[in-house]
Amino acid sequence: MEKPLSWVLIDRTCPEFQLNAWDFVFAIVAVIGVIFTCIQMGQFHKKKEEGGGLLGTLAACDFLVCFFYILTYFATSLIFHFRNNFFAEFRVHAQRSGKSVKVFYDTIMSFMIFCLIVERFLWTCSSRTRLTWNVFTDSKLKIKLTYVAMVYAFLSFFIGKFKPSDVPFCDIASRPLLLDIEALKIIQLYVVPGIDVLLCVAIQSSLSSPSFVFQKLDKEKSPSFRRK
């Protein structure tokens, strides 16, 4: 039998969900962001101009950020403020699946940002370099790469089964429930987190690399460099 909700314990455990004026300000910004990003994605889909895919992907990233903020923080603050037991129970039951969805979302978001950075970076390089790494610039190859990323995201999604914490309304325990099969347990504890770390390092490296490339290009375009 599940324990009844204790709003006093919830108040002490997660005071960050207490409703204040800033919650409404951020919620209004998030709602405006959801509306405008939907309009932008529709326009980019209709026009299909060159570079529209990149802008559409950026708009989709902004839409997901705003949408998940409303669900994760503002809706929870409203439930906490009105002490609504029905929606609080619904949040408790949705916590486990919601955490898995967040893992899926974070994986897809990291992949999208990485591809955008690498693609923009390659357009600053020579045509030979772009042809070498055409998996990031060719539309057909990018679709195949997206399929691979989706398979990995689903793998992260299905093995990320988290257990409830002592106060499940606030959050769930960060350590996932371990799977019974030893091979899947190795994938759950080492393979998937290792790939996440490598992807984060690749994103940070990609962010620092373009500055070096731009400096090199500027040097090659300078008159002193050409005279040599």
C-alpha positions as CSV (number, residue, x, y, z in Angstrom):
1,M,0.0,0.0,0.0
2,E,1.4,3.4,-1.0
3,K,2.1,6.1,1.6
4,P,-0.3,9.0,1.7
5,L,1.1,12.3,0.5
6,S,2.6,14.5,3.3
7,W,2.5,18.2,2.1
8,V,4.6,19.2,5.2
9,L,7.4,16.7,4.1
10,I,7.1,17.9,0.5
11,D,7.4,21.5,1.6
12,R,10.6,20.7,3.5
13,T,12.1,18.5,0.8
14,C,11.5,20.6,-2.4
15,P,10.8,24.3,-1.5
16,E,11.9,25.2,-5.0
17,F,8.4,24.4,-6.2
18,Q,6.8,27.1,-4.1
19,L,4.9,29.4,-6.4
20,N,6.1,33.0,-6.8
21,A,5.9,35.8,-9.3
22,W,9.0,34.7,-11.2
23,D,7.2,31.4,-12.0
24,F,4.5,33.2,-13.9
25,V,7.1,35.4,-15.7
26,F,9.1,32.4,-16.9
27,A,5.8,30.5,-17.7
28,I,4.6,33.4,-19.9
29,V,8.0,33.4,-21.7
30,A,7.8,29.7,-22.2
31,V,4.3,29.8,-23.6
32,I,5.3,32.6,-26.0
33,G,8.3,30.5,-26.9
34,V,6.1,27.5,-27.6
35,I,3.7,29.5,-29.8
36,F,6.4,31.3,-31.8
37,T,8.6,28.2,-32.3
38,C,5.5,26.3,-33.7
39,I,4.9,29.2,-36.1
40,Q,8.6,29.2,-37.1
41,M,8.7,25.4,-37.7
42,G,5.5,25.7,-39.8
43,Q,7.1,28.4,-41.9
44,F,10.4,26.6,-42.4
45,H,8.5,23.5,-43.4
46,K,6.5,25.4,-46.1
47,K,9.3,27.4,-47.6
48,K,11.9,24.6,-47.6
49,E,14.6,27.2,-48.5
50,E,18.4,26.5,-48.2
51,G,19.3,26.5,-44.6
52,G,15.7,26.0,-43.5
53,G,16.6,22.5,-42.1
54,L,19.1,24.0,-39.7
55,L,16.7,26.8,-38.6
56,G,13.9,24.3,-38.3
57,T,16.0,22.1,-36.0
58,L,17.0,25.1,-33.9
59,A,13.3,26.0,-33.6
60,A,12.5,22.4,-32.5
61,C,15.2,22.6,-29.8
62,D,13.7,25.8,-28.5
63,F,10.2,24.4,-28.6
64,L,11.2,21.3,-26.5
65,V,13.1,23.5,-23.9
66,C,10.0,25.7,-23.4
67,F,7.5,22.9,-23.4
68,F,9.4,20.8,-20.9
69,Y,9.8,23.8,-18.6
70,I,6.1,24.2,-18.5
71,L,5.5,20.6,-17.7
72,T,8.4,20.1,-15.3
73,Y,8.3,23.3,-13.2
74,F,5.3,25.5,-13.7
75,A,2.7,22.7,-13.6
76,T,4.4,21.2,-10.5
77,S,4.4,24.6,-8.8
78,L,0.7,24.9,-9.4
79,I,0.0,21.5,-8.0
80,F,2.2,22.3,-5.0
81,H,0.5,25.6,-4.4
82,F,-3.1,24.3,-4.5
83,R,-2.2,21.1,-2.6
84,N,-4.2,19.1,-5.1
85,N,-4.0,15.4,-4.2
86,F,-5.3,14.1,-7.5
87,F,-2.8,15.8,-9.7
88,A,-0.1,15.2,-7.1
89,E,-0.7,11.4,-7.3
90,F,-0.7,11.7,-11.1
91,R,2.7,13.4,-10.9
92,V,4.0,10.7,-8.6
93,H,3.0,8.0,-11.0
94,A,4.3,9.9,-13.9
95,Q,7.7,10.6,-12.3
96,R,9.2,7.3,-13.3
97,S,8.2,7.4,-17.0
98,G,8.9,11.2,-17.0
99,K,12.5,10.6,-16.0
100,S,12.9,8.1,-18.8
101,V,11.4,10.5,-21.3
102,K,13.8,13.2,-20.0
103,V,16.7,10.8,-20.7
104,F,15.4,10.3,-24.2
105,Y,15.0,14.0,-24.7
106,D,18.5,14.8,-23.4
107,T,20.0,12.3,-25.7
108,I,18.2,13.6,-28.8
109,M,18.9,17.2,-27.8
110,S,22.7,16.5,-27.3
111,F,22.8,14.7,-30.7
112,M,21.0,17.6,-32.5
113,I,23.3,20.2,-31.0
114,F,26.4,18.2,-31.9
115,C,25.3,17.7,-35.5
116,L,24.4,21.4,-35.8
117,I,27.8,22.5,-34.5
118,V,29.8,20.0,-36.6
119,E,27.8,21.0,-39.8
120,R,28.4,24.7,-39.3
121,F,32.0,24.0,-38.5
122,L,32.5,22.0,-41.7
123,W,31.2,24.9,-43.9
124,T,34.3,26.9,-42.7
125,C,36.6,24.2,-44.0
126,S,37.7,23.2,-47.5
127,S,35.6,21.2,-49.9
128,R,37.9,18.2,-49.4
129,T,37.2,18.2,-45.7
130,R,33.5,18.5,-46.2
131,L,33.6,15.6,-48.6
132,T,35.5,13.5,-46.1
133,W,32.9,14.2,-43.4
134,N,29.9,14.3,-45.7
135,V,27.9,12.2,-43.2
136,F,27.2,15.6,-41.4
137,T,26.5,17.6,-44.6
138,D,24.8,15.2,-47.0
139,S,21.0,15.1,-46.4
140,K,20.7,11.3,-47.1
141,L,23.6,10.4,-44.8
142,K,22.3,12.7,-42.1
143,I,19.0,10.9,-42.2
144,K,20.8,7.6,-41.6
145,L,22.8,9.1,-38.8
146,T,19.6,10.3,-37.3
147,Y,18.2,6.8,-37.3
148,V,21.3,5.5,-35.5
149,A,20.9,8.3,-32.9
150,M,17.2,7.4,-32.5
151,V,18.2,3.7,-31.9
152,Y,20.7,4.8,-29.2
153,A,18.1,7.2,-27.7
154,F,15.5,4.4,-27.5
155,L,18.2,2.1,-25.9
156,S,18.8,4.8,-23.2
157,F,15.1,5.3,-22.8
158,F,14.2,1.6,-22.2
159,I,17.1,0.8,-19.8
160,G,16.7,3.9,-17.7
161,K,14.2,2.6,-15.2
162,F,14.5,4.7,-12.1
163,K,13.1,4.0,-8.6
164,P,11.0,6.3,-6.4
165,S,12.7,8.3,-3.7
166,D,11.5,8.9,-0.1
167,V,9.5,11.9,-1.3
168,P,8.4,10.8,-4.9
169,F,6.5,14.0,-5.5
170,C,9.8,16.0,-5.6
171,D,12.0,13.6,-7.5
172,I,12.9,10.0,-8.0
173,A,16.2,8.4,-7.0
174,S,19.0,9.1,-9.4
175,R,20.2,5.5,-9.5
176,P,18.3,3.4,-11.9
177,L,16.8,0.0,-11.2
178,L,19.4,-2.5,-12.3
179,L,18.4,-5.1,-14.9
180,D,18.6,-8.8,-14.2
181,I,20.5,-9.8,-17.4
182,E,24.2,-9.3,-16.9
183,A,24.9,-8.1,-20.4
184,L,22.1,-5.5,-20.2
185,K,23.4,-4.4,-16.8
186,I,26.8,-3.7,-18.3
187,I,25.2,-1.6,-21.1
188,Q,23.1,0.2,-18.5
189,L,25.9,1.1,-16.1
190,Y,28.9,1.6,-18.5
191,V,28.1,1.7,-22.2
192,V,25.3,4.2,-22.3
193,P,26.9,6.6,-19.7
194,G,30.2,6.3,-21.5
195,I,28.7,7.3,-24.8
196,D,27.0,10.3,-23.1
197,V,30.3,11.5,-21.7
198,L,32.0,11.1,-25.1
199,L,29.2,13.1,-26.8
200,C,29.5,15.9,-24.2
201,V,33.3,16.0,-24.7
202,A,32.8,16.1,-28.5
203,I,30.3,19.0,-28.1
204,Q,32.7,21.0,-26.0
205,S,35.6,20.3,-28.4
206,S,33.4,21.4,-31.3
207,L,32.6,24.6,-29.5
208,S,36.2,25.5,-29.1
209,S,37.5,24.4,-32.5
210,P,35.7,26.9,-34.8
211,S,37.6,29.9,-33.3
212,F,40.9,28.3,-34.4
213,V,39.5,27.7,-37.9
214,F,38.3,31.3,-38.3
215,Q,41.7,32.6,-37.2
216,K,43.4,30.4,-39.8
217,L,41.0,31.5,-42.5
218,D,41.5,35.2,-41.6
219,K,45.3,34.7,-41.7
220,E,45.1,33.1,-45.2
221,K,42.9,35.9,-46.5
222,S,45.3,38.6,-45.2
223,P,47.5,40.4,-47.8
224,S,50.7,39.6,-45.9
225,F,50.0,35.9,-46.0
226,R,49.3,36.0,-49.7
227,R,52.6,37.8,-50.5
228,K,54.4,35.0,-48.8
